[in-house]
Amino acid sequence: MLGRTDLEASTTWDFPSQSAGHPEAGDASFNGVTPAGCAANLVRRYTGPGELVVDPMAGSGTIGDVARALGRRVVSFDLAPRRSDIFRADARSWPLSAQTAALAVIDSPYSDNVVYSPDSRCLGRISCRDARFYEEMEKVASEAYRVLRFGGILAWIIADEYRAGVSTPVGFRLLGFLEKRFEPIDTIVLVRHHDRSASPMWEHRARRFNFFLRGFKFLLLLRKPEWTGRTSREIVAALRERVGIAAHRRQDRIVERAGRHWIAWRSRQADRVFAEIRPLRGRVQVFILPRPRDLMDSAGLARRAPRSQGWGWFRSRFELTSMAQVEPAARLIVQSYEHGVRKRNGGRARSPARNKQSL
Ligand SMILES: C[S@@+](CC[C@H](N)C(=O)[O-])C[C@H]1O[C@@H](n2cnc3c(N)ncnc32)[C@H](O)[C@@H]1O
């Protein structure tokens, strides 16, 4: 175990070797291996004994090895597992339940400079100059968000690219995407050693042709925001605004009724309830009219609604756990609204309500 004084205090982390302090962790010869000291600092700062650490692009397994040695629970997986204690899974679909992890450490490819496996899903096959690179990384971030507990920490190691005279600020771009869901804590500079380009020949070329060799990686530190009553109020308000605009376009208005645990939205024109919203602890649950297969649902949010839940006539349900899901969720509710208006049926029996408000 490291002593407390071994924790890094500044935003520059410079470890003399990959295995310093943890000789058994990972494999120093693995291309793109994480310094064990980096993993130890993250685990010690952001988790307690017994808490879950996830390493979804595990490579040679450094992060899991360090976390286990420090008494944490670990789930390590990779598209191309190199050891039997590392599962095979895609980092865009984590084999874990929601809100279970205290820390996720992601050491991802940062462009197509290293192909890690023949698997076509390897993210090391996509250039960081391609917009798809960030779209796929956003899917990884979305899984991290789902699996981390509220207040949990995301640590993401990434590097910029300079290739053939073109500089791509991958770190800043990725941070822009991550900030949609997570609160930034800080940005650490991880000093790079022993890169193939750290040779007199490359140093000569860098001076001769006026460019710079990569001297560091970024370690982006972010937090999944704590869930508060305000979070659900903000989500419901954002959904209300977007659905209100869709109704306004049809010269319609939405009438809101609120019970103790639910909010129902009804089209005034069609006199039909088309959505029920339930703000719960840590999530907002929504019930809507169309079946999942009848929805345009690019984010894959909708599930079949059990008859026993909702008010019986809703066919789909979905949940939001962050503001970042408001846009796809609002699109589903608008489809339910359109469905309700098309199938106007003179309204359903109304439940007793405490509040009634036109949006
Ligand atoms: C930079 S390496 C990780 C290094 C690791 N932290 C270590 O210490 O050895 C990136 C890893 O991401 C994995 N990877 C690439 N695409 C993936 C995907 N879609 N899902 C899961 N792992 C993926 C690669 O197989 C590779 O092992």
The ligand as a Gaussian input file, in Angstrom:
#p B3LYP/6-31G(d) Opt

LIG

0 1
 C       -4.789000       2.116000     -24.303000
 S       -5.303000       0.450000     -24.232000
 C       -5.655000       0.240000     -22.498000
 C       -4.406000       0.041000     -21.693000
 C       -4.645000      -0.518000     -20.302000
 N       -5.195000       0.473000     -19.403000
 C       -3.393000      -1.131000     -19.712000
 O       -2.908000      -0.644000     -18.692000
 O       -2.866000      -2.080000     -20.309000
 C       -6.920000       0.522000     -24.979000
 C       -7.694000      -0.778000     -24.948000
 O       -9.008000      -0.504000     -25.458000
 C       -9.495000      -1.708000     -26.015000
 N      -10.682000      -1.411000     -26.853000
 C      -10.757000      -0.819000     -28.066000
 N      -12.031000      -0.747000     -28.482000
 C      -12.786000      -1.278000     -27.485000
 C      -14.189000      -1.466000     -27.321000
 N      -15.089000      -1.097000     -28.255000
 N      -14.619000      -2.039000     -26.163000
 C      -13.737000      -2.446000     -25.206000
 N      -12.399000      -2.297000     -25.328000
 C      -11.927000      -1.715000     -26.453000
 C       -8.315000      -2.259000     -26.768000
 O       -8.470000      -3.650000     -27.033000
 C       -7.154000      -1.920000     -25.807000
 O       -6.863000      -3.036000     -25.003000

